[in-house]
Amino acid sequence: MNIALIEPLHIAPETLSRLAAPLQEAGHHFTAWAQKAQSPEEMLARVQGQDIVIIANTPFPEAVVQGADQLKMLDVAFTGIDHVALNPCREKGIMICNCANYSNQAVAEMAVGLALSMLRKIPEGNDLIRKGHGSAGLMGGEIAGKTVGIIGTGRIGEKAIRLFQAFGARVIAHSRTEKPEIKALGVEYMPLNAVMAKSDIISLHIPANAQTRHLIGAEQIRCMKKSALLINCARGAVVDAEALKAALNEGEISGAALDVFDQEPPLPPSHPLFGAKNLIMTPHTAYFTAEAMERRAEIAFNNVLAYLEGRPQNICR
């Protein structure tokens, strides 16, 4: 079969060679591109004639799916698949597999890191000392003793719970499914608005789908304490950005930190969130650690091997 990695996985060349070797030794033709395609047309040229394609988080639009004349399996080296044109894939019988859980630790640590950045005013401190100022105005707060609300108690949410508890926080949660193992950690499940109202820090760990789009909207934000902080390392679409901007600018909440947005960074200068106060933004890097990239690549290539051996794994569609 023809197998193509059409965007880089941010691993060392020797790691890529090691992972590709079993495919080549079995007689399959493997191609890898070191740079992302710059247009759907360039992406389409890469996927034509390929039986299996590996992508990461670059959008895989309908035009590419329709033009992929031989594609049988799309291996998404990412957790979410909302950047893939799913209905066309389904119509063409293309199997989609993902690489869930590779970045659980990385994303959970980022959520804690963003909480610390806001509480301890780390970005402000960096700016002030470079301008010749001291510590005036930089009194911060601690995670210990605060109530942290976790929205979504999947594997990343669970890791975030354990990390926040290690700092001495009380953790409450809201999730579609209440899990005994989460309750065993001493976490109390509550309705969404109750979690929003009782928490000093809210961290989102839910997927993007029709049910979660703008789950955190004006109503939910109005429930929050004025001193509360909102963290989103999940998906941009789960937060109503306009409602969040209004709440920040009107002082309805203390601050927010976002790693995800309604589009992949870089964001245009006109993006409305650039006008929001007390907002830390990072360019979708929560998953992006050397350790996570190694785990992701291992899972992605194992997905291909499993498919070729007739025992597909991590099937999403």
C-alpha positions in Angstrom: 0.0 0.0 0.0 0.9 3.6 -0.4 1.2 5.4 2.9 1.9 9.1 3.4 2.7 11.3 6.4 1.6 14.6 4.9 2.8 16.9 7.7 5.6 16.8 10.3 5.0 15.1 13.6 7.8 17.1 15.3 10.0 14.0 16.1 13.6 13.4 15.4 14.5 12.1 11.9 15.9 8.9 13.4 12.6 8.3 15.3 10.7 8.7 12.0 13.0 6.3 10.3 12.6 3.7 13.1 8.8 4.0 13.0 8.6 3.8 9.2 11.0 0.8 8.9 8.4 -2.0 9.6 6.1 -0.5 6.9 8.9 -0.4 4.3 10.2 -3.9 5.3 6.7 -5.2 4.7 6.8 -3.9 1.1 4.7 -0.8 1.6 5.7 2.5 0.0 6.1 5.3 2.6 6.4 9.0 1.9 6.9 11.8 4.5 6.7 15.5 4.0 8.8 17.7 6.3 6.6 20.8 5.9 2.8 21.4 6.1 0.9 21.9 2.9 0.3 25.5 2.2 -3.1 25.1 0.6 -5.8 22.5 0.1 -4.6 22.1 -3.5 -1.1 21.2 -2.3 -2.6 18.8 0.3 -4.7 17.2 -2.3 -1.7 16.6 -4.5 0.0 14.8 -1.6 -3.0 12.5 -0.8 -3.8 11.4 -4.3 -2.7 7.8 -4.9 -2.3 7.2 -1.2 -4.2 4.3 0.6 -3.3 5.5 4.1 -2.7 9.1 5.1 -1.3 10.4 8.4 -2.2 14.0 9.4 -2.0 15.9 12.7 -4.1 19.0 13.3 -4.1 20.6 9.9 -7.6 20.9 8.5 -8.6 18.1 6.2 -11.4 19.7 4.1 -14.1 18.1 2.0 -12.3 19.0 -1.2 -9.3 17.0 -0.2 -11.5 14.0 0.9 -13.4 14.0 -2.4 -10.2 14.1 -4.4 -8.4 11.4 -2.4 -9.0 8.7 -5.0 -7.6 5.7 -3.2 -7.8 6.7 0.5 -9.0 3.9 2.8 -7.7 5.0 6.2 -7.1 8.5 7.7 -4.8 8.3 10.7 -5.2 11.5 12.7 -2.2 12.1 15.0 -4.3 14.2 17.3 -7.1 13.6 19.9 -9.9 15.7 18.3 -11.1 15.0 14.8 -13.2 18.1 14.4 -10.8 19.5 11.8 -11.6 16.6 9.5 -14.5 16.7 7.0 -16.3 13.7 8.7 -19.4 13.3 6.6 -17.5 13.0 3.2 -15.1 10.5 4.9 -18.1 8.5 6.0 -19.7 8.6 2.6 -16.5 7.3 1.0 -16.0 4.6 3.6 -12.8 6.1 4.8 -11.9 4.8 8.3 -10.7 7.4 10.7 -8.4 6.6 13.6 -7.0 9.0 16.2 -4.2 9.2 18.8 -6.2 9.9 22.0 -4.3 10.2 25.3 -0.9 11.0 24.0 -1.0 14.5 25.5 -3.0 13.9 28.7 -0.2 14.9 31.0 1.0 17.8 28.9 -2.5 19.4 28.7 -3.2 18.9 32.4 0.2 20.5 33.3 -0.6 23.4 31.0 -3.9 24.1 32.7 -2.1 24.2 36.1 0.6 26.4 34.5 -1.9 28.9 33.2 -3.6 29.0 36.6 -0.3 29.8 38.2 0.5 32.4 35.6 -2.7 34.2 36.4 -2.6 33.8 40.1 1.1 34.8 40.4 0.9 37.5 37.7 3.9 36.0 35.9 3.4 37.7 32.5 2.9 41.1 34.3 6.0 40.5 36.4 8.1 39.7 33.3 6.9 42.9 31.6 7.5 45.1 34.6 11.0 44.0 35.5 12.0 44.5 31.9 10.7 48.1 32.2 12.8 48.8 35.3 10.0 48.3 37.8 9.7 46.4 41.1 7.0 44.2 42.7 4.4 46.9 43.2 1.0 45.6 42.2 2.1 42.0 41.8 0.7 40.5 45.0 -0.7 37.2 43.8 -2.7 34.2 45.1 -2.2 30.5 45.8 -4.0 27.5 44.4 -4.0 25.9 47.9 -7.3 26.4 49.6 -9.1 27.4 46.5 -12.0 25.5 44.8 -11.2 24.3 41.3 -14.0 23.3 39.0 -13.2 20.8 36.4 -15.6 20.6 33.4 -15.1 17.2 31.8 -13.7 14.4 33.8 -12.1 12.2 31.0 -8.5 11.2 31.2 -7.1 14.8 30.9 -9.7 16.1 33.3 -8.7 13.3 35.8 -5.0 14.3 35.5 -5.9 17.9 36.1 -7.9 17.0 39.1 -4.9 15.1 40.6 -2.5 18.0 39.9 -4.8 20.6 41.4 -5.4 18.4 44.4 -1.6 18.1 44.9 -1.5 21.9 45.2 -4.0 21.7 48.0 -7.2 22.7 46.1 -10.7 21.4 46.7 -12.0 20.0 43.4 -15.6 19.9 42.2 -16.7 18.8 38.7 -19.3 18.6 36.0 -19.3 16.0 33.3 -21.8 14.2 31.1 -20.8 11.0 32.9 -20.1 10.7 36.6 -17.3 8.3 37.2 -16.9 6.3 40.5 -13.1 6.6 40.2 -13.4 10.4 40.1 -15.7 10.4 43.1 -13.2 8.2 44.9 -10.7 11.1 44.7 -13.0 13.1 46.8 -14.5 15.1 43.9 -18.2 16.1 44.1 -20.1 16.2 40.8 -22.5 19.2 40.5 -24.7 20.8 37.7 -22.7 23.0 35.4 -24.0 26.3 36.7 -23.3 25.3 40.3 -19.7 24.4 39.4 -19.4 27.8 37.7 -20.7 29.6 40.7 -18.7 27.8 43.4 -15.3 27.7 41.7 -12.4 30.1 42.1 -10.7 28.5 39.1 -12.5 26.7 36.3 -10.6 24.4 33.9 -12.3 23.1 30.7 -11.6 19.6 29.5 -14.4 18.7 27.1 -14.5 17.9 23.3 -16.0 20.1 20.7 -19.3 18.8 19.3 -22.8 20.0 18.7 -23.7 19.6 22.4 -20.7 21.5 23.8 -20.5 24.4 21.3 -20.6 27.6 23.5 -21.4 25.4 26.5 -19.7 28.2 28.4 -21.7 31.2 27.3 -23.0 34.4 28.9 -25.3 32.6 31.3 -22.6 30.4 32.6 -20.1 33.2 32.9 -22.6 35.3 34.8 -22.7 32.6 37.4 -18.9 33.0 38.1 -17.5 34.9 41.0 -15.9 38.2 40.1 -12.6 36.9 41.5 -12.8 33.7 39.4 -10.5 32.6 36.6 -11.4 30.6 33.5 -8.9 28.3 31.7 -9.5 26.6 28.4 -7.1 24.0 27.1 -9.8 22.0 25.5 -11.4 23.4 22.3 -12.1 27.0 21.4 -15.7 26.4 20.3 -16.8 25.4 23.8 -16.5 29.0 25.0 -18.5 31.9 23.5 -15.6 34.2 22.8 -17.8 37.4 22.6 -19.4 36.6 25.9 -16.0 36.0 27.5 -14.6 39.2 26.1 -17.5 41.2 27.4 -17.2 39.6 30.9 -13.5 40.4 31.1 -13.8 44.0 29.9 -16.7 44.7 32.3 -14.9 43.1 35.2 -17.5 40.3 35.7 -14.7 37.8 36.2 -11.0 38.3 37.2 -9.3 36.8 34.3 -9.0 34.0 31.7 -6.3 32.0 30.0 -6.9 30.4 26.6 -4.8 28.0 24.6 -7.5 27.3 22.0 -9.7 29.5 19.8 -12.4 29.4 17.2 -9.6 29.0 14.6 -6.1 27.7 14.6 -3.4 30.3 15.4 -2.0 32.5 14.1 -5.0 34.7 14.8 -5.7 37.7 12.6 -5.1 41.1 14.1 -8.8 41.8 14.0 -9.6 38.8 16.2 -12.0 40.1 19.0 -10.1 38.5 21.8 -7.1 40.8 21.3 -9.4 43.5 22.8 -10.1 41.6 26.0 -8.6 42.6 29.3 -6.9 40.3 31.8 -6.5 37.5 29.2 -3.5 35.3 28.7 -3.4 33.6 25.3 -1.0 30.8 24.1 -1.0 29.5 20.5 -2.5 26.0 21.0 0.6 24.6 22.6 -0.8 22.7 25.6 -0.3 19.3 23.8 3.1 20.4 22.4 5.9 18.8 24.5 8.7 16.6 23.3 7.4 13.7 25.4 3.9 14.0 24.0 5.2 14.2 20.4 7.1 10.9 20.8 4.0 9.2 22.3 1.8 10.6 19.5 4.1 9.3 16.8 4.2 5.8 18.3 0.4 5.6 18.5 0.0 6.9 14.9 2.3 4.4 13.4 0.9 1.6 15.6 -2.5 2.6 14.2 -1.2 2.0 10.7 0.4 -1.3 11.5 -2.8 -2.5 13.3 -4.9 -1.5 10.2 -2.6 -3.4 7.8 -2.8 -6.4 10.0 -6.6 -6.4 10.0 -7.1 -5.4 13.6 -7.7 -1.6 13.4 -7.5 0.3 16.6 -8.5 3.8 17.9 -11.4 3.9 15.4 -13.4 7.1 15.5 -15.5 6.7 12.4 
